[in-house]
């Protein structure tokens, strides 16, 4: 099994970096509309969002999917 994943846009990027790029691109308000979770809509912060996303696999998957979608639209 190879550790190289050249076509995987999530390879080598941290969840924190993903979240920071999404916030920079969409802003908290739009991010909360795209993915309706409380940590994005009520007093949002990177730290509180990371804590929630690390404990909640379905929410993390949605964030990662939005990130991949954002990259494809930019690209």
Secondary structure, DSSP 8 states (H G I E B T S, - for coil): --S--TT-TTTT--HHHHHHHHHHHHHHHHHHHHS--HHHHSS--HHHHHHHHHH-HHHHHHHHHHHHHHHHHH-
